Amino acid sequence: MHMVIAFVLFFGVYVTAGGDHATGRAVVRGMLEGSPAWNAGIRTGNEIVSVGGVEVGSYDSVVAAIGAHSPGDTVTVVFDDGTAQRRAEVTLAESTSRPGRAFLGVVADDTEEKRFGPVEATGRSIGDIGGTMADSVSGVFTVLNPLNSWRQLTDEDAPVENRPTTVVGMSQIGGDVGESRGLAGVLQLLAYVNVFVGMFNMFPLLPFDGGHAAMATYERLRSRPGRPYRADAGKMIPVATAVVGLLLILFVTGLYLDIVRPIG
């Protein structure tokens, strides 16, 4: 049912509000006033065609093209302002957040909002569910590691994507998503949460439903005609206790971080 709910949410958003669609054009969505790009005459809405002779068409390609140079290098940036292609010699600055990295001062990506038909929306919804399921499996192993919780508590620079969170943190994230994408974004976030909870609950450990399913499967494999096998669930109490302990650590860690160090 978690996956069914997620599919309905994804599908509903894609056919009504739409979703990101790759265009193959690196369009400037935001920029910093006074940056090298700004001084070169590049503005929001312009298309970045190439940086330093390297053609670009996505956020990653723009980042890679800029990262191939050092602060202080002068590169040729070709951009389209909607009327014609223009060339500008730009001296790259140094990133304040990442010392030693070149900085142009634009955020350019190749996505735009587009409504999808039922067939394409179905494919994208199934793909989103599959991708989220894979990410959930790897994510669970990360957050269940007590060392990860310790690092999140002691290191302010720990990767935020690895930190556990609670309903407090999710409400903060939901608020940010709601401001930027409205109801459609909140519904998509709810779909992602449904997939994660569904996958988390099916891990073959007690007290999760997956643990009960694993025991039932084991009993079925051990049973013979006329001789049903019944596993001793009491032997799994230490495992269930350890899992509950890990969940408690995650909850306390996540709640503390959500209050003291809010996401965003």
N, C-alpha and C positions, 0 to 999 in steps of 0.2 A: 504493500500500500504506500510506503514511502516513495517508491519509484513511480507509482501511478500518479500520486499527488504532484511529484516533481515534473513529470511529463506534462500534465495538464497545465501547470503554471508556466513552464517554458513555452509550450505550444500557444497558450493564450496570449503571452506577451509578444511572441514573434508575429502572430497574425494580426494583432491589434496595434501595439505600439511600435513593433519592429525591433531590430537589433543591429549590432555592428556588422557592416558589410565591407570587405576589402575592396579598395578601388585601385590599388597599385600606384597611387599618387601621394607623395609625402606633402600633405597640406599643413601649414602652420596653424595650430590650434591655440597656441599661447606663446608669449615671449616676454622677455624682461626689458623694460624701457631702460635705455642707456647701455645695453649690451652691444657686443660687436655686430650682431645681426641687425639690431635697431639702427645703429649708426650707419650701416650699409644700405639702409632704406628698405629692409625686409619688414613686412607687416603681417599681422594675423590675416589669414585667408590666402596668402601667397603660397605657391607651390614650389618647394625646393626640388630642383631638377638634378643638380650634382654638387658635390663638395670636394674640392681639390681634384677635380677630374674624374671622380668616381660617381657614377649615376646612382641615385637613391630613389626609393619608392615605398619606404615604410619607416616606422619609428626606429626599428633595430638597425636598418641600413644607414640612417642618418647618424645614430649614435656611433656606429662602427666607423663611418667615414670621418667623423670628428675625432674619435679616439685614436685614429691612426696618426694623428699629428700631436705636436707638443705646444704648450702655451707659448705664445710669441711668434708662432709660425704664421706666415701670410698665405692664405689659400684663396683660390678662385671659387666663388659661390655663384652658381647659375640658378636663377629663380624666375618664376612667371608671376607677374603681378595682375594677371587677368587681361592685360592688353597686349603684352609682348614679353618675350624672354629677355632678362637683363643679366648682366655680369657685374660682379662686385669683388674687388680685392679686399679680403677681410683678414685682419690680424686677430688671431684667436687669443682670448684671455685665459686666465687660470681659474678653474672651478673653485669656489669658496667652500663647497661641501666635500670635494675630493681633491685635495692639494696634489698638484702634479698632473692633473688631467686637463686637457684642452676644453674650452668653453666657448660656444657660439651664442647661446642665449635664446634658442627656439625649442618649442615642443611641437614636433611634426609627426603625424601618423597617417596611415592610409585607410582609416576606417571612417564610415559615415553611417548614419541611421537609415535603415531601409525596412519596410514592411515585407514580410515573406508570405508566399502562398502556402496553402495547406501541406503540399508535398514537401516543399523545401523546409517549412517549419517543422515538420515531422522529423526529417533527417537531422536538422540542427539540434532538435530537442533530444533525440536519441544520442547524438554525438556528445552533447553537453553532459548527459547523465553518465555515459561511459567514461568520459574524461574525468569527471568529478569522482566517480567510483575509484579510478586508478589513483588519483591524488589522495583520496581518503585513506586508502590502504597504506600508502607510504607515510601519510601524515599521522596516522594512529601510532605507528612504531616510533615516530619522533616524539610526540607529546607524552606517550606512556613511559618514556625514558626519564627516570628521576633526575639524571644528570642534566637533562634539558631544562627541567623546572628550576634546578639550582642555578644554572647559568642565567636563566631569565631573571631570577631574583637578584643576582649579584652583579650582572653585567648590563649596564644601561644600553650598550651597543649591540646586545644580542639580537639576532634577526627577529623582527616582529612577526614574520610569517610562521615562526616556530613556537610562538608563545601560546599557552592555553588561555582560554577566555570563558567567561560565563555569560549569563543573560544580560548582565550589566554592560559588558563589552559589546555584545551583539546589538544591544539597543543603541549604543553609541555609533556603531558601524551603520546600523539601519538608518539612523538620523542623517548621517553624512550621505549615504546612498540616496535617501529620499530627497535631500536638497539638490543633489546633482541630476538624478534621473527620475525623480517622482515615484509614483506608485509602481510603474513598470520595474524600476530598479529594485524596489523593496520586494516585489513578488519574485523576481529572479533570485534575490538573496535567500528568500524563504525556500525556493526550490533547491538551491545548493545545500542549505541546512538539512532539508529532508533527505537528500541523497547521503550526506555524511552520517546523519543519525541512523539511517537504515543500514549502512555498511558497518558502522560502529557496533550496532546491536547484534549483527550477525557474526561477530568474531567468535570463534569456537572456544570460548571460555565462560565458565559460570561467573556471575549470575546472568550473563547476557542470554538472549534467546538463542544465539548461535551455539552457546554451550549446551543448552537443552537439546537442540537439534543434533549436535555431535553425539551426545549420549544416546539419543534415540537411534541414530544411525549405527552406532557401535552395538547396541542391543540387537538390532535387526540382523547385523552381520554375524553375530554370535549365536543367534537363535537357530533351532532346527525344527523341522516339522514335528509338532506335538510336544516340543521342549522349548518354550519361550525363555529367553535369557533376560535377567533383570540385573542391571549394574548397581553397585552399591554407591549411591550418590554421596554417602557420608565421607567416602574417601576423597571427594573433591572439595571438601570444606576448606582445607588449607589453601587451595588454589583460589577459591572464591574469596576467601579472606584477603589474600594478597591483592587480588584485582580490586576489591572494594577499597583497600588501603591506598592503592595507586590513584583511584578515582578521587578519593578524599584529598590526596596531595594536589592533584590537578585542580580540584575545585578551590581549595584554599589559595593556591598559587595564582590561579586565574582571577579570583575575586580581588586579591590584594593588588595585583597589577592593574586590573581594570579601574580600581579606585585611585591608586597612587600614581600610576603611569598610564593614563588613558590612551587608547589607540587613536592616532591622528591629532 
